[in-house]
Amino acid sequence: MATFISSISSVVVVILIIALGFILRQKKWFADTFAGNISKLIMQIALPASIFISVQTHLTRSSLLNLFEGLLVPAIGVFLSYLIAFILIAVFKIPAGRRGTFINTLANANTIFIGMPLNIALFGENAMSYFLIYYVINTVSTWAIGIFFMQSDSLPGKKKEEAHFNWKKLLPMPLLGFIVAILWLLTGISLPSFVSSTFTYVGNLVTPLSLIYIGIMLADIGLKNIKLDKDTILAVLGRLVIAPIIMLGLVEWLMPSMGVHMANLMKDTFIIQSATPALSVLPILADQGHGDVEYATNVVAITTICFVVVVPVLMLVAS
């Protein structure tokens, strides 16, 4: 019960900061370009700095092998999510234009703007290394696999975009920051104190700015414009129920049955990350692929709103 209450408190903090962004955007405090500016600041500067300093603080050269062994679990979880998504599309006859969004909703999570702030709120900086494992798999899955389904899934009568591979998307600045941090760690050279302090201060911007960005995004979508239908409900259940169940099965049953020991903090991190909302970039990708933008917007908005109910329940189950 203590875990449940603690998770409720952490989620309330997240909700309040999201609400702040939502209210201030509605009151026109932020210009139309502000959300994009925040996103660029987070992705290009603050998050790479946060990841770099976290690797130097929480990892050692001897612990790197265990870190990379953990990649297998989220990789299996993502693979099973893709498989189940294809089955559900066939069974429930998800129409063209929505399939790419549906597949990405089940398989890929919003690890940056929701997952990371939530993980820090729930588990603190000590779980950062485990978050990075999930982040790496999620990033590769999104930009090496998921993007192809978005580009090749257009509404009937719309011209399909030619699917192409983009190395810049596959290797975004946060992931490059992680790679550079690992290489620096292997050198054994300590960071100068002023560099460490600068990276720490800049990295601390990630959590509040990410949540404010989500609030702005929800304000721009307009809660009155959200619509529910069969396909939307199915996608929401896939992201917030099916994906976490898959991860729970992996960390609590499959891995132990194979003799693989996982730290409790790693288990909790993977479970929570598997239940974070759909990618906030899905409406943009749907528009680029001539898919159903309204459907993608609904899925992102509803999973973002509903995740606050799912997280405390998952913490209770995991504990």
C-alpha positions in Angstrom: 0.0 0.0 0.0 2.9 2.3 0.7 4.1 1.8 -2.9 0.7 2.6 -4.2 0.4 5.8 -2.2 3.9 6.9 -3.2 3.1 6.3 -6.9 -0.1 8.3 -6.5 1.9 11.2 -5.1 4.5 11.0 -7.9 1.8 10.9 -10.6 0.0 13.9 -9.0 3.2 15.9 -9.3 3.4 15.0 -13.0 -0.3 15.9 -13.5 0.1 19.3 -11.8 3.0 20.3 -14.1 1.2 19.1 -17.2 -1.8 21.1 -16.0 0.4 24.2 -15.6 1.5 23.9 -19.2 -2.1 23.3 -20.3 -3.5 26.3 -18.4 -0.8 28.8 -19.4 -1.2 27.8 -23.1 -4.9 28.4 -22.9 -4.3 31.8 -21.3 -2.1 32.6 -24.3 1.1 32.9 -22.2 3.0 30.9 -24.8 3.3 31.7 -28.4 2.4 29.2 -31.1 6.1 28.4 -31.6 6.9 27.9 -27.9 6.1 24.1 -27.9 8.4 23.6 -30.8 11.2 25.6 -29.2 10.8 23.6 -25.9 11.0 20.4 -27.9 14.1 21.4 -29.6 15.8 22.6 -26.4 14.9 19.3 -24.7 16.0 17.0 -27.6 19.1 18.8 -28.8 20.6 20.1 -25.5 19.0 19.3 -22.2 18.3 15.6 -22.6 21.7 14.8 -24.1 23.3 16.6 -21.1 21.1 14.8 -18.7 21.9 11.4 -20.2 25.6 12.1 -20.3 25.8 13.1 -16.7 23.6 10.3 -15.5 25.9 7.7 -17.2 28.9 9.2 -15.5 27.1 9.3 -12.2 25.3 6.0 -12.1 27.4 3.6 -14.2 30.8 2.1 -14.0 32.9 0.3 -16.6 32.3 -3.0 -14.8 28.5 -2.5 -14.8 28.3 -1.8 -18.6 28.0 -5.5 -19.5 25.0 -6.0 -17.2 23.4 -2.9 -18.7 23.6 -4.1 -22.3 22.4 -7.6 -21.2 19.2 -5.8 -20.2 18.5 -4.8 -23.8 17.0 -8.2 -24.5 13.9 -7.7 -22.3 12.5 -4.6 -23.9 13.5 -5.8 -27.3 11.4 -9.0 -26.8 8.6 -6.9 -25.4 8.6 -4.6 -28.5 8.7 -7.6 -30.9 5.7 -9.2 -29.2 3.8 -5.9 -29.3 4.3 -5.6 -33.1 3.1 -9.2 -33.5 0.0 -8.6 -31.4 -0.7 -5.4 -33.2 -0.8 -7.2 -36.6 -3.1 -9.8 -35.2 -5.5 -7.2 -33.8 -5.5 -5.3 -37.1 -6.6 -8.5 -38.9 -9.2 -9.5 -36.2 -10.8 -6.1 -35.7 -10.3 -5.0 -39.3 -8.5 -1.7 -38.6 -8.8 0.3 -41.8 -6.0 1.7 -44.0 -4.8 5.1 -42.8 -5.0 4.0 -39.1 -2.9 0.9 -39.2 0.5 2.6 -38.9 -0.7 4.6 -35.9 -2.2 1.5 -34.3 1.0 -0.5 -34.7 3.2 2.3 -33.3 0.8 2.9 -30.4 1.1 -0.7 -29.2 4.9 -1.1 -29.8 6.4 2.3 -29.1 6.1 4.6 -26.1 6.6 8.3 -25.3 9.7 7.7 -23.3 11.1 11.2 -23.6 8.3 13.6 -22.7 6.4 11.4 -20.3 8.5 8.3 -19.6 11.6 10.0 -18.3 10.0 12.6 -16.0 7.7 9.9 -14.6 10.6 7.5 -14.0 12.5 10.1 -12.2 9.4 11.0 -10.1 8.8 7.4 -9.2 12.3 5.9 -8.8 14.7 8.8 -8.7 18.0 9.1 -10.5 19.2 5.7 -9.5 16.9 4.1 -12.1 18.3 6.3 -14.9 20.6 3.6 -16.3 17.6 1.2 -16.6 15.5 3.9 -18.3 18.3 4.4 -20.9 18.1 0.7 -21.8 14.4 1.0 -22.6 15.0 4.4 -24.3 17.6 2.9 -26.7 15.3 0.0 -27.8 12.3 2.3 -28.1 14.2 4.8 -30.2 15.6 2.1 -32.6 12.1 0.5 -32.8 10.4 3.8 -33.6 12.8 5.2 -36.2 14.1 1.9 -37.8 10.8 0.0 -37.9 7.7 2.0 -36.8 8.4 4.9 -39.2 8.0 2.5 -42.2 4.5 1.6 -41.1 3.6 5.3 -40.8 5.0 6.2 -44.2 3.3 3.2 -46.0 -0.1 3.6 -44.5 -2.3 6.2 -46.2 -6.0 6.8 -46.3 -7.9 5.3 -49.3 -7.4 7.5 -52.4 -4.3 9.1 -51.0 -0.9 8.7 -52.6 1.4 6.5 -50.5 4.7 8.0 -49.4 7.8 6.0 -50.4 9.2 4.5 -47.2 12.8 5.5 -46.6 15.4 5.1 -43.9 16.6 8.2 -42.1 19.9 7.9 -40.1 19.3 11.3 -38.4 16.1 10.0 -36.9 17.6 6.7 -35.9 20.5 8.5 -34.1 18.9 11.5 -32.5 20.9 13.7 -30.2 19.9 12.0 -26.9 21.0 8.6 -28.3 24.3 10.2 -29.6 24.7 11.7 -26.1 24.3 8.2 -24.6 26.9 6.8 -27.0 29.4 9.6 -26.3 28.8 9.1 -22.5 29.6 5.4 -22.8 32.8 6.1 -24.7 33.8 8.8 -22.2 33.1 6.4 -19.3 35.4 3.8 -20.9 38.3 6.3 -20.9 38.1 6.5 -17.1 38.6 10.3 -17.2 36.7 12.3 -14.6 34.8 15.3 -15.7 35.9 18.7 -14.5 33.6 19.9 -11.7 32.4 23.0 -13.7 31.5 20.8 -16.6 29.7 18.3 -14.4 27.7 21.1 -12.7 26.8 22.7 -16.0 25.5 19.4 -17.5 23.6 18.8 -14.3 21.8 22.2 -14.3 21.0 22.0 -18.0 19.9 18.3 -17.6 17.5 19.2 -14.8 15.5 21.2 -17.3 14.2 18.0 -19.0 11.6 17.0 -16.4 9.6 20.3 -16.0 9.9 21.3 -19.6 8.8 17.9 -20.9 5.7 18.0 -18.8 4.9 21.6 -19.7 5.3 20.6 -23.4 2.7 17.8 -22.9 0.3 20.3 -21.3 0.7 22.7 -24.3 0.2 19.8 -26.7 -3.1 18.8 -25.0 -4.2 22.4 -25.0 -3.5 22.7 -28.7 -5.4 19.4 -29.4 -8.4 20.7 -27.5 -10.0 18.2 -25.1 -13.4 18.9 -26.6 -12.2 17.7 -30.0 -11.3 14.2 -28.7 -13.5 11.4 -30.1 -13.9 7.8 -29.1 -14.5 5.0 -31.5 -13.7 1.3 -31.6 -10.3 1.7 -33.2 -9.3 4.4 -30.7 -10.4 2.4 -27.7 -8.5 -0.7 -29.0 -5.3 1.4 -29.5 -5.6 2.9 -26.0 -6.1 -0.6 -24.5 -3.1 -1.8 -26.5 -0.8 0.9 -25.2 -2.0 1.1 -21.6 -3.0 -2.5 -20.9 -1.7 -5.0 -23.4 1.9 -3.6 -23.6 2.3 -3.5 -19.8 0.9 -7.1 -19.5 3.5 -8.3 -22.0 6.3 -6.6 -20.0 4.9 -8.0 -16.7 4.9 -11.5 -18.2 8.5 -11.1 -19.4 10.0 -9.7 -16.2 8.0 -11.8 -13.7 7.7 -15.1 -15.5 9.8 -15.6 -18.7 13.1 -14.1 -17.5 13.1 -15.9 -14.1 12.1 -19.2 -15.8 15.2 -18.8 -18.0 17.4 -18.2 -15.0 17.9 -14.5 -15.7 18.1 -12.3 -12.6 16.7 -8.8 -12.9 17.0 -6.1 -10.3 13.7 -4.9 -8.9 14.4 -1.4 -10.0 15.0 -2.6 -13.6 11.7 -4.5 -13.5 9.7 -1.6 -12.3 11.3 0.8 -14.8 10.6 -1.5 -17.7 7.0 -2.0 -16.6 6.3 1.7 -16.2 8.0 2.6 -19.5 5.8 0.0 -21.3 2.7 1.8 -20.1 3.7 5.4 -21.0 1.4 7.1 -23.6 1.7 6.9 -27.4 4.4 8.9 -29.2 3.5 12.6 -29.3 4.9 12.8 -32.8 2.3 10.3 -34.2 0.0 13.0 -35.6 2.9 14.6 -37.5 4.0 11.2 -38.9 0.4 10.4 -39.9 0.1 13.7 -41.7 3.3 13.1 -43.6 2.2 9.6 -44.6 -1.3 10.8 -45.6 -2.9 8.8 -42.8 -5.7 9.6 -40.5 -4.4 12.5 -38.5 -7.5 12.9 -36.3 -7.2 9.3 -35.2 -3.5 9.7 -34.3 -4.3 12.9 -32.4 -7.1 11.2 -30.5 -4.9 8.2 -29.5 -2.1 10.5 -28.3 -4.4 12.7 -26.3 -6.4 9.8 -24.7 -3.4 7.7 -23.8 -1.7 10.8 -22.3 -4.8 11.6 -20.1 -5.5 7.9 -19.1 -2.0 6.9 -18.2 -2.3 8.6 -14.8 -4.8 5.9 -13.8 -2.8 3.0 -15.1 0.6 3.9 -13.4 -0.5 3.5 -9.8 -2.3 0.2 -10.6 0.9 -1.1 -12.3 3.0 0.0 -9.3 0.7 -1.9 -7.0 0.7 -5.0 -9.2 4.5 -4.9 -9.5 5.1 -4.5 -5.8 
